[in-house]
């Protein structure tokens, strides 16, 4: 890709952030609209759950395919396709006459979304080649997540109350169209120097692994082991199949040698842990604020601001710290803050008092704000730029999988604790194990961040990059620092 001026690089960053905004905003806005959607479409809880799960499963399953395809045929081309498909899916969601077609339209959205975030991150990685400048760009990228978390519940509440739930999908259309036109004008094409062949067997194994694992966890509390265990067995078989099949391919969907890099493996574990904590945190908080405190969607969204604003403010600071001092300090801050937040709720019932709940939300927001930039930066740093799309897609997949597992596990624990008792009377006690799980996720971020950011870990990253980069790639692309 040709060297761009600073102004052009910043414009490319802004365009990529627009794609992240519509994907992130879509998730936060949708949760606010679920009750209204359920009433209009006469859908039960399980039906509404599928409006979220269909999107998450398809997105997680296709992210790595989208990243490798973008490296092969062109990142700009795949990014443009993703914008078109995501916008089309949003339009279909707004027109869906029943639950089944809404779920189908959400699947279309997910197909488009899988082509946006990992490909946009790959574009950013190849646009900002200076390590410090790239870290700051990734910090700005992470701040967009904070914007969506802050604005999503408020925008969703206002739209649902004033226009109706279908309007939440209209928000994506003007932003998607603007990003499409700007991409056509300003984003140059880039691709890997050596095209990689498709890996359909590996892709099917990934779909089987993620889909069956998530289904088994979600259905276990209600359907029991007789239904969930066969899906768990298929997920295990798919995992073993990946471990056997992928190393034997010359050009696998995901090169397992990536995981010989301690920072890359650490970034994957941290992404799953941090986003599992996020998914569980939002799940518990939303249920408590609306079903226990009895707040409407708009006021519940206002209560999320103590978490969302620190995320927005800390993300660019984390990016600057990663650029100047490396990922260790942001990861340690993130792990400590997220652990403290979980402990505050688990051990001291923070939600029963406004000041302590505010503090718990703020601590989680600080932790989550600091964790995003080092995840992405660590995942792509030290890897050949020719495989940046795959590396970024693994990080994005880990985020989606973590958030899915967080909601599934914490939801199952909460359901078991509440049982048939009165919801409002038992929620706080029933949520305690869930909060301890979130504290454990924060502690895992802390420990893995410490281990995967030292001199030994950097040495493994350098050796892994040497193994991954062929002589041709070294000559034409070089190694990203």
Buried (B, 14 or more C-beta within 10 A) or exposed (E): BEEBEEEBBBBBBBBBBBBBBBBBBBBBBBBBBBBBBBEBBEBEEEBBBBBBBBBBBBBBBBBBBBBBBBBBBBBBBBBBBBBBBBBBBBBBBBEBEEBEBBBBBBBBBBBBBBBBBBBBBBBBBBBBBEBBBBBBBBBBBBBBBBBBBBBBBBBBBBBBEEEBBBBBBBBBBEBBEEBBEBBEEEBBEBBBBBEBEEBEBBBBBBBBBBBBBBBBBBBBBEEEEEEBEEBBEBBBBBBEBBEEBBEEEEBBBBBEBBBBBBBBBBBBBBBBBBBBBBBBBBBBBBBBBBEBBEBBBBBBBEBBBBBBBBBBBBBBBBBBBBBEEBBBBBBBBBBBBBBBBBBBBBEBBBBEEEEBBBBBBBBBBBBBBBBBBBBBBBBBBBBBBBBBBBBBBBBBBBBBBBBBBBBBBBBBBBEEBBEEEEEEEBBBEBBBBBBBBBBBBBBBBBBBBBBBBEEEBBEBBEBBBEEBBBEEBBEEBEBBE
